[in-house]
């Protein structure tokens, strides 16, 4: 089984089309170049100069940056102040060759460059390293180093530079790239200038959401003969959207000859008695996965974003410029999800399978006696990201071509909940009466169907509250940084400049997490005691419309919108779900049981020289650079003390912690690196540039790998599979040795073509070491006394009794073994200990090589106003995940490796501008643990147009994902789908006033 699914291989025809289209464009170039050389305005004389604006001006500025740079640099420039090409920075960056993005809630969020994901790309703001924080899924402690571009509006951005080759003068941390976001400076554009814009945004998602506003403005003014400048910018954006998605959880891969709980029966003598209900059972050596749960999620999103920046510049003399700037962003997202789904017990199952060696399910079904639940969940993730940066910069042009810059900043990124219940909550309910449940995986949108026992129909009157979880997460990243940089410019024929400097960076990170979980999955209040109007039925197929399978007559017909806040209040009043559970002040806001604090201090001096000399058609350039970095790490972690276990569900054992007995432990680490960087470029003929670069770059491990505490996964599963994890502050960073070579031909204004080859050999990959054994003397009640008591209860109760009924019987007859907090059966000292698989990272001897090719054409078609951009990136890795091997085999693969392409057709002439863009990314391995996760190939069409009615006044329209492209991901087998989501378009219209 290869990485690409059959779906991805079919979609890869776009790559072959792109190569063919590029060849056609190459054939057309000489004629186009000749025509442009004869175009008006290419002669001396001020009266004949043509001022280029709009899209072509932006492309020309980006091409100039690429052409004049030493090393491999791509850029995007604003067409005018306050007018960036896209409304989202990530969605702009995806147009750059070799850059692809990940989306969150339908918007661009993080970037992947040349196959290296968000953690491998460092983001700077005006050359300064920016902190990053994000709460992620909310189900585990946050640990990201990835900058989320959704926090930053595009209106206040002047340009973005993507450095793909290493440079000694740049901060380290980006093996994939270093991305520098540039904001406007008032003294760069003397006088009064600015922009005001207003737009209305409409998401065409399943709820038919409201039209929401976006307002932005930027004003720049200089005074005192342009020696003092002030710039102020701000934006407000409100977006309402709704997303629908199929999700499934999968058990770890089985080999065909296994016969245990969760696996398929191997013969007719199987204890479950359902061997004859398995069609085309996987062979003895085939590997397959069985779904554990499946459901449909319907999420309503309300996102509100504020951005602002203020800049003061003073130039008291031509040689001295002082700048003070403050940047603020706040992104608040309230996501409310209503879910309906099924869980499997893997007993009386029926299934059908594709052929091996990696078998996938056609369908998976299970029959039950009375009492099986259909899960109905209301969830809320309400969180806020706040970024602040205060910086100062002093530039001095001294005598004798001496330059000196002092730059410092204090920046913070904070993520925290806005809900009184925490960052991510899920309140479960259920209808207890599933007779049979089936998931059909043969359609793009897998189809879940259920048959209910009489009296358990899908109505609000039959719903009972069940278990719930309240998760509380927090992350704050603070960076204090001071940089001193200087240089000399020389008149000598060989050495052009010498630059040097040093940076001190103090990075302080806190990541905290806690949760309250009530494992009452068998139900709490009766349906009669639960008001029906808490649950509002909604037509499910209508809200999934757009994907194959959503219109199946067998699909669950309804889901329920849950009034989650009201349900929490009801449950707290009636049964005290927030009382005596570790919450702060008796509420459902969980105290932090995990609290990790990491501090990295880095001192980094550098020196680099630039040499120029005549060679063939033009000057050649050679830049030699060396950077040294010394980093020290202190990692502290609050370690909670586990004291007992309780068997609370048929498949769940919870871990109990001793309140007030946590303590901080501290570990230390340090490392240093010498990082050389060499760039060479030359022009063998006019307008052609050849480049070669060699560099060393690093990316630091993520914060979870550096944390100093031990975390137990909860709940524990009866029968094994329990896991734990610990960090290692002594980890070395990833280190990459990079080679870049490229050729570029600039054959006309804003027109060029390029081809480049890159190779990155990466070492110091963290390898997860696994040890097995007991931890904290925790025991498994299901394998000891608790298991015996449940068997006794089964014998005493009528056939088909549920686990919760059995637990009630044990509580009535053996109250001394019941945990007073969870209501489960307590683990006893005489029970067998739980065998945990403890994972801990360390630097292994593995290396990986990523290489590939980048092809790009940017072409203006004479003076017609039409132009096109085509680029295609091929990325290869010498590592891959072998789907035919179980987790017991050593697996190592680079995630995110995939080809990508862009095709843009634009028109820019007179008052009219228009653009149609297609962005495509091949399927890729997105992650792996015991099993792999693949995201399938995805392509999206976007369009925009604007018309300038009078000078400075423009109306515009925009469309994102205008063809409603869908997204999907699978596990080992193509049909082992773990998510499938119909796509929705987003449209905007507005006006902009530039002055």
C-alpha positions, 0 to 999 in steps of 0.5 A, a space after each residue: 500500500 503506498 501513501 497515495 490513495 486511489 483517489 489521490 492517484 486519480 487527482 494527480 492528473 492535475 500534476 501532469 496537466 500542469 507540466 504540460 501547461 508549463 511546456 506550452 507557456 515556455 514555447 510561447 515566451 520568446 514571442 511574448 518577450 519580444 512584444 514586451 520589449 517593444 511596448 511603450 514606456 521602455 525608453 528614456 524620458 520622464 514623459 514616456 514612463 508608465 506607472 504600473 499599479 494593481 496586480 502587475 505592480 505587486 507581481 513586479 515588486 515580488 519579482 524584483 525581490 526574488 531577482 535581487 536577493 542572494 539565496 532563494 527568496 520568494 515574496 508577496 507584496 501589497 498592491 497598495 497600502 492596505 491592499 494585500 492580495 488575499 484576505 488571509 495571509 496563509 491563503 496568499 502564501 499558498 500561491 508561492 511555489 513550494 508553499 501549501 497550507 492547512 485549513 481550520 474552519 475553512 480558512 488558511 491557518 498554518 503553512 507547509 514549505 517544501 514538505 515541512 509542516 508548520 512546526 518547521 517554519 519560523 515566522 518573523 514580524 519585521 525580522 523579529 521572532 514571534 511567539 506562538 500559542 494555540 490550544 489545539 484540539 483541547 483534549 490534551 495539553 497545548 504544545 505548539 510552536 506553530 504560528 497561526 496566520 488566522 490571528 493576523 489580518 492581511 490589511 495591515 501587511 506590506 509584504 511577506 518574504 519566504 526565505 527558503 535557503 539558510 541565511 546567517 543573519 536570520 533567526 533560526 528555527 525554520 528548516 522548511 523556511 523563515 517567513 518574514 511578515 513586513 508591516 508598513 513604516 510611515 517614513 517609507 512613504 512621505 506625506 499623507 496616505 491611507 486606506 479605508 475598506 468595508 466588506 460584507 462576508 457570507 459563508 455558504 455553509 449548511 446553516 445559511 449563516 448571516 452576512 457579517 462585517 469586516 472593516 479596516 483602515 490604515 493611515 500614515 502621515 509624516 511631519 516636520 519635513 518628513 522627519 517624523 512619521 506616524 502610522 495607525 492601522 486597525 481592522 475588525 472582522 466578524 465571521 459566522 460559519 458552519 461546518 459538517 464532518 464525519 469522524 471515526 476513531 479506529 482501533 490499532 491495526 490487527 493482523 489477520 490471524 489474531 483472535 481477541 477482543 476487537 479483532 474479527 473472529 478467525 473461525 466458526 468456533 469463535 466465542 462470539 459466534 459470528 464468524 459466518 457474518 464476515 465477508 472476505 475476511 482478511 487473510 492471516 498476514 493481512 493487516 486491517 483496522 476496525 472502527 471503534 466509533 463513528 459520528 457526524 459533527 455539526 459545528 457553528 462558528 462565531 469568529 471575531 478578530 481585532 488587529 491594530 498597529 501603531 508606529 512612530 518614526 523619528 529621523 532627526 538627521 539623515 543618518 539616524 532613524 528611531 522607530 517604536 511600534 506596537 502590534 496587537 491582535 485578538 482572535 476569539 472563536 466560539 465553536 458549538 458542535 452537535 454530534 450524533 454517533 455510535 460506539 462499537 463493543 465488537 461482539 455480535 458483528 457483521 462486516 465486509 472487507 476489501 482484499 489485502 494486504 491492507 484490507 479496508 471495510 466495506 461496512 462494519 455492523 453490530 447487533 445489540 440487546 436492549 439498552 445500547 446507546 446512540 450517543 448525542 453530544 453537545 460540545 463547546 470550544 470557546 477560546 481566545 488568542 491574544 498577541 502583543 508585541 512592543 518593539 523599538 529600533 534604532 538605525 544609524 548610518 555612521 561615517 565611512 559606510 558604517 551601519 549599526 542597528 539596535 532592535 529589541 522587542 517584548 512579545 507575548 502570545 496567550 491562548 485561554 478559554 472564554 467559557 466559564 466551563 473551560 476551553 473544550 467541553 462535551 456533555 453527552 446524552 443518549 437514546 438507549 435502544 439501538 438494535 443494530 448499527 452499521 457504517 458503510 464506507 463505500 461512499 465518499 461520505 460514510 453512511 451511519 445507519 441505526 435500527 432502534 427497538 420499539 419505543 426508542 425512536 429518534 425523538 427528543 422525548 427519548 433522550 437521557 443525559 449521560 457522561 460529560 467532560 470539562 477540559 481547561 487549557 491555557 498557553 502563554 509564550 513570551 519572547 524578549 529579544 535584543 539584537 545588535 547588528 552592524 556592517 561596513 560597505 566597501 568600495 573595494 572591487 571584491 568585498 562589497 559588505 561585511 555584516 555582523 551581529 548578535 541576538 539574545 532571545 529569552 523564550 518563556 512558555 507555560 502550558 497548562 491543562 486540567 479536566 473534570 470527567 463524569 463517566 456516567 455513560 449509562 445515563 443519569 436523569 431519566 428521559 422524563 426528568 429531562 425537558 424535551 426542548 433542550 434537544 431540537 431535531 434537525 434534518 441530518 441529510 440536508 446539513 451534509 448535502 454535497 458529498 456522495 453518501 449524504 443522500 443515502 436513504 439509510 443514513 441517520 435521519 436527524 441529529 439534535 441541536 443541544 442547548 448545552 449551557 442549559 443542560 449543564 445547569 440542569 445536571 449541576 442542579 439535579 445531580 451536582 456534576 460540578 461539585 466535588 470533582 476538583 473544579 475551582 470554587 465548585 464549578 466545572 472549571 477544572 483546576 490544572 493538573 498538568 502545568 508545564 513551564 519551559 524557558 529557552 535562552 539563546 545567544 546567537 552571534 553571526 558574521 557574513 560577507 558579500 563579495 561581487 565581481 564581474 563574471 560573464 554578462 553581469 556581476 556575480 555575488 558570493 555571500 559567506 556567512 556563519 552563525 553560532 547558537 548556544 541554547 539553554 533549557 529549563 523545563 519544569 512540570 507539575 506532576 499529579 500523583 495518581 492514587 487509584 483506579 475505578 472501573 466506570 464503563 464497560 471499556 473505561 477505567 478512570 485514574 484518580 489523583 490525590 488532590 493537593 499532592 502535585 509538585 514541580 520537577 525541573 530538568 535541564 538541557 543545552 546545546 550549541 550549533 555552528 550554522 554556515 550559509 553560502 550563496 552564489 549567483 551569476 548571470 551567464 547572459 543578460 536577464 538570466 540568473 543562476 544560483 547555488 546555496 549551501 546552508 545548515 539550519 535547525 528546528 527545535 523540538 516541540 514543547 511536549 517533547 521537552 516537558 519534564 513530567 510524566 502523563 498517564 493517558 486516561 481512561 485506561 482500557 480493560 485488557 491492556 493498551 494503556 499508555 503514558 508519556 514523558 518528555 526530555 529537555 535534553 533533546 537536540 534540535 533537528 538539523 538540516 544540511 541544505 543544497 539549493 540550485 536554480 535558474 531564473 530568466 527575467 524576460 519582461 516586466 513582471 515576467 519570469 520563469 524559474 526552475 530549482 532543485 533543493 535537497 535537505 538532509 535532516 538528522 537528530 530526529 527524536 525517536 520514541 523509546 517505549 518501555 512497558 511495566 506498571 506505574 504508580 502501582 495502579 491496578 486493573 479492577 476488570 482483571 481482578 476482584 471487579 471482574 469477578 463481581 461483574 460476572 456475579 452480577 451477570 449471573 444474578 441479573 436477566 440476560 442482556 443486562 447492561 454494564 451500568 445495571 451490573 455496576 448498580 448491582 455491585 454497588 448494592 451488594 458490595 458498597 465497600 468496593 465502590 468509589 464514592 466519587 466516580 461510582 465505579 469499582 475501585 482497583 484493589 491492591 490484590 488486583 493485577 497491575 496495569 501494564 503501561 507503555 511509557 513513551 519518551 523521546 530521545 535523539 536517534 541516529 535516523 536521518 531523512 532526505 527531502 528533495 524536489 523540484 520547483 517550476 514557476 512561470 509568471 507571464 504578462 501577455 503583451 499589453 492585453 492586461 492578461 497574465 498567468 502564473 503557473 507553478 508546480 513543486 515536486 517533493 520526495 522523501 527517502 522515508 515512507 510509512 509502510 501500511 502493511 507493518 504493525 506498530 510493533 515494527 519500527 516505523 519512521 516517516 516524514 509527514 506532510 510530504 506532497 506535491 503542490 501546484 498553482 494556476 492563476 489567470 489574472 486581468 489588470 488593465 484600466 479600472 478593472 482587475 480580476 483573478 481566478 486561482 486554482 490551488 492543489 495539494 497532493 495527498 500526504 501522510 499527516 501523522 502517525 502513532 500506532 497507525 498512520 493518518 493520510 489527508 487526501 488530495 485537495 484542490 480549490 478554486 478562488 476568484 476575485 475582481 475589483 473595479 475603480 470607479 474613480 481615483 482611489 475608490 474601488 468596489 470588489 468581490 471575492 470568492 473562496 472555494 467557489 466550487 465547494 471542494 470536499 476534504 477527506 482523510 483515511 487510515 491505513 486503507 483507503 476506506 478506513 475514513 477518519 474524516 470527511 467534510 463537504 466544502 462550502 464557498 465563502 463570498 465577500 463584497 466591499 468598497 475600498 478608499 485609498 488616499 
